[in-house]
Amino acid sequence: MGLNTDIYQKNMSKKNIVVIGLGGVGGYFGFKMNQVNESTAKHEITFVARGATYEIVKEKGLTLLSPEHKNAITRPDDIVKNIADIKNPDLIFICVKEYDLENVCQQLVKVITPDTILFPMMNGADIYDRIRKIIPDHVILPSCVYVASHIKEKGIVEHKGKSGTLIFGCDPQHTSADIDWVIRLLEESNIKYSFKDNPLTDIWEKFIFIASFGLVTAKHNSSISSVCTDEEQYQEAVRIMEEIKLIAKAKNIYLPEDIIAKTMEKAAGFPLGTPTSLQLDIHSDKGSNELELFGGAVIKYGEELGINTPVTLRVYEEIKERMIK
């Protein structure tokens, strides 16, 4: 009985929680957690941000424009510029672009404790594997994110539509790790979530959509609705999905038989002209983009598993050629 009480008290003690990245995802979920924590002071919350975002949030707080919140400004217990300044973190939410992931993880190795839990709020089939490669022993919660939010300007995040949702599950290498307190944190922060014994199906269902539509819209500089209505783009997206479906099957990840039809049906519900983030990044000549997260991951998994991915490879290479020009 005494041991159980000790464990309970330890789990209920104040935790050091860190949110790395205050973009659309980190800004939205970080705001929700911190706003509640401002009144409860139950935990110590630190934001990590760079440049002008750091200066603005430090001076004025983080602003969220959302139908969910009337009080649109929240101030964390601390905000730091560098990951090296993080102290004894219990839980770290990684909310960065995929092209920053390896760099962030290499810095985290120097500041995490043996008990630090890593929670990537990122969408991609290979996110867990890439973190695990650099941080081999810690608890990493596989996840995917649904939220319509973006940076309106530095220090200001705008959210529209439905409440953001996190889908996640236990670390398959640490299934007995205590994450009950993480779930309580989300509940207390009024964050919608879905906990799955095996979240990989959800992660790959999201990936099959964002990868296929991201690649095709980036190639054609088009929109989600264009892919649904233009025959060439439609067929390219379907064939990319077929290749991803074969990879998932080889990895023993369950996807519904009708996943391609369901994905197309979902896409048809987007407003006319809705772009994808990859299409916007490629055609604004942004220096960094998530081409490797989508095309690169599919091609790499295909090579590892002996599965041909000719359509993904062709579209990937055409996009790369445009970037060089």
TORTOR-931616 format. One record per residue (C-alpha): residue in three letters; x negated, y, z. Coordinates in pm, 1 decimal, padded with zeros to 6 digits. Each point is the difference from the previous one (the first is absolute). Layout:
<node rest="Ala" px="X" py="Y" pz="Z"/>
...
//
This chain:
<node rest="Met" px="00000.0" py="00000.0" pz="00000.0"/>
<node rest="Gly" px="-00281.6" py="00238.2" pz="00091.8"/>
<node rest="Leu" px="-00171.4" py="-00060.3" pz="-00334.3"/>
<node rest="Asn" px="00316.5" py="00073.5" pz="-00195.8"/>
<node rest="Thr" px="00048.2" py="00322.2" pz="00193.3"/>
<node rest="Asp" px="-00357.6" py="00104.7" pz="-00073.9"/>
<node rest="Ile" px="00048.8" py="-00066.2" pz="-00371.0"/>
<node rest="Tyr" px="00326.9" py="00191.1" pz="-00001.5"/>
<node rest="Gln" px="-00154.8" py="00298.5" pz="00174.7"/>
<node rest="Lys" px="-00296.1" py="-00005.7" pz="-00237.3"/>
<node rest="Asn" px="00227.0" py="-00006.5" pz="-00303.1"/>
<node rest="Met" px="00212.6" py="00283.9" pz="00136.9"/>
<node rest="Ser" px="-00298.2" py="00221.7" pz="00082.8"/>
<node rest="Lys" px="-00075.9" py="00310.5" pz="-00203.1"/>
<node rest="Lys" px="-00144.7" py="-00088.1" pz="-00340.1"/>
<node rest="Asn" px="-00232.1" py="00194.8" pz="-00224.2"/>
<node rest="Ile" px="00174.2" py="00016.3" pz="-00338.6"/>
<node rest="Val" px="-00165.0" py="00141.6" pz="-00310.5"/>
<node rest="Val" px="00153.4" py="00101.1" pz="-00333.8"/>
<node rest="Ile" px="-00257.7" py="00031.8" pz="-00278.5"/>
<node rest="Gly" px="00131.5" py="00210.0" pz="-00288.8"/>
<node rest="Leu" px="00285.9" py="00250.4" pz="00007.2"/>
<node rest="Gly" px="00132.4" py="-00046.1" pz="-00352.0"/>
<node rest="Gly" px="00352.9" py="-00100.1" pz="-00088.1"/>
<node rest="Val" px="-00014.0" py="-00325.2" pz="00196.4"/>
<node rest="Gly" px="-00225.2" py="00091.4" pz="00292.6"/>
<node rest="Gly" px="00163.3" py="00340.6" pz="00035.8"/>
<node rest="Tyr" px="00352.2" py="-00146.2" pz="00011.3"/>
<node rest="Phe" px="-00059.0" py="-00290.0" pz="00238.7"/>
<node rest="Gly" px="-00262.8" py="00186.3" pz="00202.3"/>
<node rest="Phe" px="00246.5" py="00285.3" pz="00049.6"/>
<node rest="Lys" px="00271.6" py="-00234.1" pz="00126.7"/>
<node rest="Met" px="-00228.9" py="-00169.9" pz="00250.9"/>
<node rest="Asn" px="-00154.6" py="00320.4" pz="00124.0"/>
<node rest="Gln" px="00324.6" py="00194.0" pz="00030.6"/>
<node rest="Val" px="00139.1" py="-00257.9" pz="00242.9"/>
<node rest="Asn" px="-00331.9" py="-00026.4" pz="00181.5"/>
<node rest="Glu" px="-00006.4" py="00376.3" pz="00056.9"/>
<node rest="Ser" px="00295.8" py="-00040.2" pz="00235.9"/>
<node rest="Thr" px="-00092.0" py="-00336.2" pz="00155.5"/>
<node rest="Ala" px="-00381.9" py="00035.3" pz="00018.9"/>
<node rest="Lys" px="-00002.6" py="-00379.4" pz="00002.2"/>
<node rest="His" px="-00305.1" py="-00029.1" pz="-00224.0"/>
<node rest="Glu" px="-00296.5" py="00202.7" pz="-00120.9"/>
<node rest="Ile" px="00039.8" py="00072.8" pz="-00372.3"/>
<node rest="Thr" px="-00277.3" py="00126.0" pz="-00225.8"/>
<node rest="Phe" px="00028.5" py="00108.7" pz="-00362.8"/>
<node rest="Val" px="-00296.3" py="-00019.7" pz="-00237.7"/>
<node rest="Ala" px="00012.1" py="00251.9" pz="-00285.5"/>
<node rest="Arg" px="-00242.5" py="00178.6" pz="-00227.9"/>
<node rest="Gly" px="-00060.0" py="00351.7" pz="-00127.1"/>
<node rest="Ala" px="00290.0" py="00242.3" pz="-00009.0"/>
<node rest="Thr" px="00241.9" py="-00259.7" pz="00138.2"/>
<node rest="Tyr" px="-00211.7" py="-00029.4" pz="00314.5"/>
<node rest="Glu" px="-00016.4" py="00377.4" pz="00045.1"/>
<node rest="Ile" px="00373.5" py="00055.1" pz="-00054.6"/>
<node rest="Val" px="00120.7" py="-00286.3" pz="00220.7"/>
<node rest="Lys" px="-00244.3" py="00095.7" pz="00274.1"/>
<node rest="Glu" px="00127.7" py="00358.4" pz="-00003.2"/>
<node rest="Lys" px="00368.3" py="-00037.1" pz="-00087.3"/>
<node rest="Gly" px="00084.8" py="-00368.6" pz="00045.2"/>
<node rest="Leu" px="00128.6" py="-00250.5" pz="-00254.8"/>
<node rest="Thr" px="00319.3" py="00100.8" pz="-00180.0"/>
<node rest="Leu" px="00253.6" py="-00249.9" pz="-00133.7"/>
<node rest="Leu" px="00278.9" py="00116.8" pz="-00228.2"/>
<node rest="Ser" px="00261.8" py="-00272.9" pz="00028.4"/>
<node rest="Pro" px="00375.0" py="-00037.2" pz="00051.5"/>
<node rest="Glu" px="-00088.0" py="-00219.5" pz="00300.1"/>
<node rest="His" px="-00162.6" py="00268.8" pz="00213.3"/>
<node rest="Lys" px="00109.1" py="00344.0" pz="00113.6"/>
<node rest="Asn" px="-00316.3" py="00073.1" pz="00196.5"/>
<node rest="Ala" px="-00236.2" py="-00018.9" pz="-00294.8"/>
<node rest="Ile" px="-00335.3" py="00060.2" pz="00171.4"/>
<node rest="Thr" px="-00199.7" py="-00233.9" pz="00221.1"/>
<node rest="Arg" px="-00340.4" py="00036.0" pz="00161.4"/>
<node rest="Pro" px="-00215.2" py="-00306.2" pz="00077.6"/>
<node rest="Asp" px="-00200.7" py="-00042.4" pz="00317.1"/>
<node rest="Asp" px="-00309.2" py="00034.8" pz="-00215.9"/>
<node rest="Ile" px="-00096.9" py="00045.9" pz="-00363.9"/>
<node rest="Val" px="-00347.5" py="-00079.0" pz="-00130.7"/>
<node rest="Lys" px="-00178.4" py="00041.2" pz="-00332.0"/>
<node rest="Asn" px="-00209.3" py="-00312.8" pz="00013.7"/>
<node rest="Ile" px="00065.5" py="-00365.3" pz="00072.6"/>
<node rest="Ala" px="-00321.5" py="00003.3" pz="00204.3"/>
<node rest="Asp" px="00181.3" py="00221.6" pz="00254.5"/>
<node rest="Ile" px="00262.4" py="-00267.0" pz="00080.1"/>
<node rest="Lys" px="-00033.0" py="-00130.7" pz="00356.3"/>
<node rest="Asn" px="00102.5" py="-00348.9" pz="00118.8"/>
<node rest="Pro" px="00298.2" py="-00050.5" pz="-00234.1"/>
<node rest="Asp" px="00261.4" py="-00263.4" pz="00084.9"/>
<node rest="Leu" px="00193.7" py="00036.3" pz="-00325.3"/>
<node rest="Ile" px="-00102.0" py="00161.9" pz="-00327.5"/>
<node rest="Phe" px="00243.8" py="00077.1" pz="-00279.5"/>
<node rest="Ile" px="-00195.9" py="00013.5" pz="-00327.2"/>
<node rest="Cys" px="00191.5" py="00234.1" pz="-00233.3"/>
<node rest="Val" px="-00247.8" py="00080.7" pz="-00275.6"/>
<node rest="Lys" px="-00012.7" py="-00044.9" pz="-00376.1"/>
<node rest="Glu" px="-00129.8" py="-00340.2" pz="-00104.1"/>
<node rest="Tyr" px="-00316.3" py="00146.3" pz="-00151.0"/>
<node rest="Asp" px="-00099.1" py="00126.6" pz="00347.1"/>
<node rest="Leu" px="00067.3" py="-00329.9" pz="00177.0"/>
<node rest="Glu" px="-00347.8" py="-00155.3" pz="-00004.2"/>
<node rest="Asn" px="-00165.9" py="00323.1" pz="00110.1"/>
<node rest="Val" px="00249.6" py="00041.0" pz="00286.1"/>
<node rest="Cys" px="-00045.3" py="-00360.5" pz="00114.5"/>
<node rest="Gln" px="-00378.1" py="00028.4" pz="-00001.1"/>
<node rest="Gln" px="00030.7" py="00301.9" pz="00229.5"/>
<node rest="Leu" px="00254.3" py="-00175.6" pz="00222.7"/>
<node rest="Val" px="-00243.1" py="-00283.7" pz="00070.0"/>
<node rest="Lys" px="-00199.4" py="00245.6" pz="00212.1"/>
<node rest="Val" px="00289.8" py="00123.6" pz="00217.1"/>
<node rest="Ile" px="00242.5" py="-00290.4" pz="00049.6"/>
<node rest="Thr" px="-00000.2" py="-00210.7" pz="00315.1"/>
<node rest="Pro" px="00042.7" py="-00380.6" pz="00004.3"/>
<node rest="Asp" px="00371.6" py="00050.2" pz="00076.3"/>
<node rest="Thr" px="00079.8" py="00267.5" pz="-00260.1"/>
<node rest="Ile" px="00297.2" py="-00088.3" pz="-00222.2"/>
<node rest="Leu" px="-00006.4" py="00123.5" pz="-00360.0"/>
<node rest="Phe" px="00329.9" py="00083.4" pz="-00170.5"/>
<node rest="Pro" px="-00042.0" py="00100.1" pz="-00366.3"/>
<node rest="Met" px="00295.3" py="00207.1" pz="-00121.3"/>
<node rest="Met" px="-00089.2" py="-00069.4" pz="-00362.2"/>
<node rest="Asn" px="00154.8" py="-00178.7" pz="-00295.7"/>
<node rest="Gly" px="-00206.4" py="-00252.8" pz="-00188.3"/>
<node rest="Ala" px="-00046.1" py="-00375.0" pz="-00028.9"/>
<node rest="Asp" px="-00366.1" py="00004.2" pz="00103.2"/>
<node rest="Ile" px="-00004.1" py="00255.1" pz="00284.3"/>
<node rest="Tyr" px="-00018.8" py="-00259.7" pz="00279.5"/>
<node rest="Asp" px="-00277.4" py="-00192.9" pz="-00178.7"/>
<node rest="Arg" px="-00206.9" py="00312.6" pz="-00058.6"/>
<node rest="Ile" px="00019.6" py="00108.4" pz="00363.3"/>
<node rest="Arg" px="-00074.0" py="-00352.9" pz="00121.8"/>
<node rest="Lys" px="-00314.5" py="-00013.1" pz="-00215.8"/>
<node rest="Ile" px="-00148.9" py="00299.2" pz="00185.4"/>
<node rest="Ile" px="00161.1" py="-00055.0" pz="00341.0"/>
<node rest="Pro" px="00003.3" py="-00381.2" pz="00033.1"/>
<node rest="Asp" px="00104.5" py="-00057.8" pz="00361.0"/>
<node rest="His" px="00269.5" py="00251.8" pz="00093.2"/>
<node rest="Val" px="00379.7" py="-00021.7" pz="-00010.7"/>
<node rest="Ile" px="00127.7" py="00144.0" pz="-00329.4"/>
<node rest="Leu" px="00375.0" py="00017.9" pz="-00054.9"/>
<node rest="Pro" px="00094.3" py="-00071.0" pz="-00365.2"/>
<node rest="Ser" px="00261.0" py="00251.7" pz="-00110.8"/>
<node rest="Cys" px="00170.7" py="00203.3" pz="-00267.4"/>
<node rest="Val" px="00176.0" py="00335.5" pz="00015.1"/>
<node rest="Tyr" px="00317.5" py="00149.8" pz="-00143.8"/>
<node rest="Val" px="00028.2" py="00376.7" pz="00036.0"/>
<node rest="Ala" px="00072.8" py="00289.7" pz="-00237.5"/>
<node rest="Ser" px="-00237.4" py="00261.6" pz="00137.0"/>
<node rest="His" px="-00284.7" py="00210.1" pz="-00132.2"/>
<node rest="Ile" px="-00228.5" py="00289.2" pz="00089.9"/>
<node rest="Lys" px="00185.4" py="00322.5" pz="-00077.1"/>
<node rest="Glu" px="-00305.9" py="00199.7" pz="00097.7"/>
<node rest="Lys" px="-00285.9" py="-00049.8" pz="00243.3"/>
<node rest="Gly" px="00141.9" py="-00081.1" pz="00342.9"/>
<node rest="Ile" px="00357.2" py="-00026.9" pz="-00132.4"/>
<node rest="Val" px="00158.6" py="-00331.8" pz="-00099.3"/>
<node rest="Glu" px="00336.2" py="-00016.4" pz="-00175.2"/>
<node rest="His" px="00227.3" py="-00302.7" pz="00034.8"/>
<node rest="Lys" px="00313.7" py="-00069.0" pz="-00201.6"/>
<node rest="Gly" px="00251.7" py="-00280.2" pz="-00020.5"/>
<node rest="Lys" px="00025.4" py="-00294.7" pz="00237.7"/>
<node rest="Ser" px="-00201.0" py="-00039.2" pz="00317.0"/>
<node rest="Gly" px="-00343.7" py="-00145.8" pz="-00056.1"/>
<node rest="Thr" px="-00038.7" py="-00369.6" pz="00076.5"/>
<node rest="Leu" px="-00297.4" py="-00214.6" pz="00096.7"/>
<node rest="Ile" px="-00008.0" py="-00370.4" pz="-00081.6"/>
<node rest="Phe" px="-00271.3" py="-00192.8" pz="00182.4"/>
<node rest="Gly" px="-00086.4" py="-00319.5" pz="00182.5"/>
<node rest="Cys" px="-00260.0" py="-00175.4" pz="00212.0"/>
<node rest="Asp" px="-00358.2" py="-00028.8" pz="-00110.2"/>
<node rest="Pro" px="-00019.4" py="-00350.9" pz="-00153.6"/>
<node rest="Gln" px="-00342.5" py="-00042.2" pz="00164.0"/>
<node rest="His" px="00119.1" py="00119.6" pz="00342.8"/>
<node rest="Thr" px="00357.4" py="-00124.8" pz="00030.1"/>
<node rest="Ser" px="-00007.2" py="-00002.3" pz="00381.4"/>
<node rest="Ala" px="-00121.2" py="00360.6" pz="00036.9"/>
<node rest="Asp" px="00224.6" py="00218.4" pz="00212.7"/>
<node rest="Ile" px="00164.4" py="00259.1" pz="-00224.1"/>
<node rest="Asp" px="00322.9" py="00037.6" pz="00197.9"/>
<node rest="Trp" px="-00113.7" py="00341.4" pz="00119.5"/>
<node rest="Val" px="-00052.5" py="00110.5" pz="-00361.8"/>
<node rest="Ile" px="00359.7" py="-00098.1" pz="-00078.1"/>
<node rest="Arg" px="00121.9" py="00189.8" pz="00308.0"/>
<node rest="Leu" px="-00193.3" py="00305.0" pz="-00118.7"/>
<node rest="Leu" px="00181.5" py="-00006.8" pz="-00335.5"/>
<node rest="Glu" px="00337.3" py="-00047.7" pz="00168.8"/>
<node rest="Glu" px="-00060.3" py="00284.4" pz="00245.0"/>
<node rest="Ser" px="-00109.5" py="00220.6" pz="-00291.8"/>
<node rest="Asn" px="00325.9" py="-00070.8" pz="-00188.6"/>
<node rest="Ile" px="-00195.9" py="-00152.5" pz="-00287.2"/>
<node rest="Lys" px="00187.9" py="-00251.2" pz="-00211.3"/>
<node rest="Tyr" px="-00188.1" py="-00324.5" pz="-00038.1"/>
<node rest="Ser" px="00048.3" py="-00360.7" pz="-00098.5"/>
<node rest="Phe" px="-00221.3" py="-00254.8" pz="00172.4"/>
<node rest="Lys" px="-00060.7" py="-00315.2" pz="-00203.4"/>
<node rest="Asp" px="-00164.6" py="-00326.0" pz="00100.1"/>
<node rest="Asn" px="-00156.5" py="00009.7" pz="-00346.5"/>
<node rest="Pro" px="00008.3" py="00347.6" pz="-00158.2"/>
<node rest="Leu" px="-00195.6" py="-00106.2" pz="-00310.2"/>
<node rest="Thr" px="00316.5" py="-00054.3" pz="-00204.2"/>
<node rest="Asp" px="00109.7" py="00358.1" pz="00070.3"/>
<node rest="Ile" px="-00347.8" py="00136.0" pz="-00070.5"/>
<node rest="Trp" px="-00013.2" py="-00176.2" pz="-00337.2"/>
<node rest="Glu" px="00358.3" py="00094.4" pz="-00089.3"/>
<node rest="Lys" px="-00100.4" py="00362.0" pz="00047.7"/>
<node rest="Phe" px="-00328.3" py="-00054.7" pz="-00184.9"/>
<node rest="Ile" px="00161.3" py="-00157.3" pz="-00306.3"/>
<node rest="Phe" px="00204.7" py="00320.3" pz="-00038.5"/>
<node rest="Ile" px="-00260.5" py="00265.4" pz="00069.6"/>
<node rest="Ala" px="-00275.0" py="-00173.7" pz="-00199.3"/>
<node rest="Ser" px="00200.2" py="-00067.1" pz="-00316.2"/>
<node rest="Phe" px="00176.1" py="00336.8" pz="-00011.9"/>
<node rest="Gly" px="-00310.3" py="00189.3" pz="00109.0"/>
<node rest="Leu" px="-00211.3" py="-00151.0" pz="-00275.6"/>
<node rest="Val" px="00255.6" py="00037.9" pz="-00279.2"/>
<node rest="Thr" px="00099.7" py="00357.9" pz="00088.3"/>
<node rest="Ala" px="-00367.2" py="00096.4" pz="00028.8"/>
<node rest="Lys" px="-00077.9" py="-00148.0" pz="-00342.2"/>
<node rest="His" px="00291.9" py="00172.3" pz="-00174.9"/>
<node rest="Asn" px="00021.7" py="00312.6" pz="00221.3"/>
<node rest="Ser" px="00363.3" py="-00088.3" pz="00050.8"/>
<node rest="Ser" px="00248.5" py="-00047.4" pz="00283.6"/>
<node rest="Ile" px="00161.9" py="-00293.5" pz="00179.5"/>
<node rest="Ser" px="00319.6" py="00052.8" pz="-00198.5"/>
<node rest="Ser" px="-00197.1" py="00002.4" pz="-00327.7"/>
<node rest="Val" px="-00144.1" py="-00341.9" pz="00079.7"/>
<node rest="Cys" px="00354.2" py="-00128.5" pz="00050.8"/>
<node rest="Thr" px="00128.6" py="00134.8" pz="-00332.8"/>
<node rest="Asp" px="-00296.8" py="-00014.7" pz="-00239.5"/>
<node rest="Glu" px="-00043.9" py="-00351.6" pz="-00142.7"/>
<node rest="Glu" px="-00380.8" py="00006.5" pz="-00024.2"/>
<node rest="Gln" px="-00043.8" py="00131.4" pz="00353.9"/>
<node rest="Tyr" px="00265.9" py="-00237.8" pz="00133.4"/>
<node rest="Gln" px="-00176.9" py="-00303.9" pz="-00147.5"/>
<node rest="Glu" px="-00339.6" py="00112.8" pz="00130.0"/>
<node rest="Ala" px="00138.6" py="00038.5" pz="00351.8"/>
<node rest="Val" px="00170.1" py="-00341.4" pz="-00013.8"/>
<node rest="Arg" px="-00318.0" py="-00172.7" pz="-00117.6"/>
<node rest="Ile" px="-00207.1" py="00164.0" pz="00274.8"/>
<node rest="Met" px="00258.4" py="-00120.4" pz="00252.1"/>
<node rest="Glu" px="-00021.0" py="-00351.0" pz="-00144.8"/>
<node rest="Glu" px="-00377.2" py="00002.5" pz="00051.7"/>
<node rest="Ile" px="00036.1" py="00122.5" pz="00359.1"/>
<node rest="Lys" px="00263.6" py="-00266.0" pz="00065.1"/>
<node rest="Leu" px="-00242.4" py="-00272.9" pz="-00115.7"/>
<node rest="Ile" px="-00268.1" py="00136.3" pz="00234.3"/>
<node rest="Ala" px="00240.3" py="00006.5" pz="00295.4"/>
<node rest="Lys" px="00101.3" py="-00360.4" pz="-00072.1"/>
<node rest="Ala" px="-00366.0" py="-00109.0" pz="-00010.4"/>
<node rest="Lys" px="-00052.5" py="00171.2" pz="00337.0"/>
<node rest="Asn" px="00304.7" py="-00184.5" pz="00144.2"/>
<node rest="Ile" px="00188.3" py="00326.2" pz="00048.1"/>
<node rest="Tyr" px="00371.6" py="-00043.5" pz="-00054.1"/>
<node rest="Leu" px="00171.7" py="00233.5" pz="-00244.7"/>
<node rest="Pro" px="00364.1" py="-00050.2" pz="-00105.2"/>
<node rest="Glu" px="00046.7" py="-00158.4" pz="-00341.6"/>
<node rest="Asp" px="00194.2" py="00307.2" pz="-00113.4"/>
<node rest="Ile" px="-00252.7" py="00250.1" pz="00137.2"/>
<node rest="Ile" px="-00062.8" py="00156.5" pz="-00344.8"/>
<node rest="Ala" px="00370.5" py="00058.5" pz="-00067.0"/>
<node rest="Lys" px="00045.8" py="00138.3" pz="00351.9"/>
<node rest="Thr" px="-00298.0" py="00231.9" pz="-00041.7"/>
<node rest="Met" px="00136.4" py="00135.2" pz="-00328.4"/>
<node rest="Glu" px="00338.7" py="00048.8" pz="00161.6"/>
<node rest="Lys" px="-00159.0" py="00195.4" pz="00284.3"/>
<node rest="Ala" px="-00194.2" py="00214.9" pz="-00245.3"/>
<node rest="Ala" px="00315.0" py="00081.5" pz="-00197.5"/>
<node rest="Gly" px="00140.1" py="00167.0" pz="00311.6"/>
<node rest="Phe" px="-00271.5" py="00267.5" pz="00014.2"/>
<node rest="Pro" px="00096.2" py="00352.1" pz="-00112.2"/>
<node rest="Leu" px="-00073.1" py="00086.1" pz="-00362.5"/>
<node rest="Gly" px="-00359.8" py="00110.0" pz="-00053.5"/>
<node rest="Thr" px="-00137.7" py="-00129.2" pz="00332.7"/>
<node rest="Pro" px="-00380.0" py="-00029.8" pz="-00038.6"/>
<node rest="Thr" px="-00239.1" py="-00236.2" pz="00175.8"/>
<node rest="Ser" px="-00296.6" py="00114.3" pz="00207.5"/>
<node rest="Leu" px="-00246.8" py="-00172.7" pz="-00233.5"/>
<node rest="Gln" px="00149.9" py="00166.3" pz="-00305.9"/>
<node rest="Leu" px="-00020.5" py="00342.1" pz="00168.4"/>
<node rest="Asp" px="-00360.6" py="-00053.7" pz="00112.3"/>
<node rest="Ile" px="-00122.2" py="-00128.1" pz="-00337.8"/>
<node rest="His" px="00162.0" py="00275.0" pz="-00203.7"/>
<node rest="Ser" px="-00097.7" py="00282.0" pz="00231.7"/>
<node rest="Asp" px="-00360.4" py="-00115.4" pz="-00043.4"/>
<node rest="Lys" px="-00031.0" py="-00044.6" pz="00373.4"/>
<node rest="Gly" px="-00344.3" py="-00122.0" pz="00093.0"/>
<node rest="Ser" px="00126.4" py="-00293.9" pz="00205.4"/>
<node rest="Asn" px="00296.7" py="-00225.6" pz="-00064.8"/>
<node rest="Glu" px="00141.7" py="-00340.4" pz="00090.3"/>
<node rest="Leu" px="-00068.3" py="-00183.8" pz="-00325.3"/>
<node rest="Glu" px="-00211.1" py="-00257.8" pz="00184.4"/>
<node rest="Leu" px="00277.8" py="-00059.0" pz="00253.4"/>
<node rest="Phe" px="00235.8" py="-00101.7" pz="-00280.0"/>
<node rest="Gly" px="-00189.3" py="-00119.5" pz="-00308.4"/>
<node rest="Gly" px="-00328.5" py="-00079.5" pz="00169.2"/>
<node rest="Ala" px="00158.3" py="-00219.5" pz="00266.8"/>
<node rest="Val" px="00202.7" py="-00202.3" pz="-00252.4"/>
<node rest="Ile" px="-00302.6" py="-00056.3" pz="-00224.1"/>
<node rest="Lys" px="-00221.7" py="-00096.7" pz="00295.8"/>
<node rest="Tyr" px="00252.2" py="-00246.5" pz="00143.4"/>
<node rest="Gly" px="00048.5" py="-00147.7" pz="-00346.6"/>
<node rest="Glu" px="-00373.2" py="-00056.0" pz="-00042.5"/>
<node rest="Glu" px="-00029.3" py="-00157.9" pz="00344.9"/>
<node rest="Leu" px="00292.7" py="-00235.3" pz="-00063.4"/>
<node rest="Gly" px="-00066.8" py="-00080.6" pz="-00364.8"/>
<node rest="Ile" px="00317.7" py="00173.4" pz="-00118.3"/>
<node rest="Asn" px="-00003.9" py="00201.0" pz="-00322.3"/>
<node rest="Thr" px="00132.9" py="00356.4" pz="00032.1"/>
<node rest="Pro" px="-00033.0" py="00131.5" pz="-00358.3"/>
<node rest="Val" px="00275.0" py="00263.6" pz="00011.1"/>
<node rest="Thr" px="-00116.7" py="00145.9" pz="00331.2"/>
<node rest="Leu" px="-00357.9" py="00000.1" pz="-00128.2"/>
<node rest="Arg" px="00093.3" py="00174.0" pz="-00326.7"/>
<node rest="Val" px="00206.9" py="00270.6" pz="00169.1"/>
<node rest="Tyr" px="-00269.6" py="00046.6" pz="00267.5"/>
<node rest="Glu" px="-00270.1" py="00045.3" pz="-00265.0"/>
<node rest="Glu" px="00212.7" py="00244.7" pz="-00202.0"/>
<node rest="Ile" px="00051.2" py="00213.1" pz="00309.2"/>
<node rest="Lys" px="-00374.1" py="-00013.5" pz="00076.6"/>
<node rest="Glu" px="-00075.7" py="00118.5" pz="-00354.6"/>
<node rest="Arg" px="00235.2" py="00295.7" pz="00043.9"/>
<node rest="Met" px="-00174.2" py="00092.7" pz="00326.4"/>
<node rest="Ile" px="-00338.9" py="00004.0" pz="-00176.2"/>
<node rest="Lys" px="00133.2" py="00231.9" pz="-00271.4"/>
//
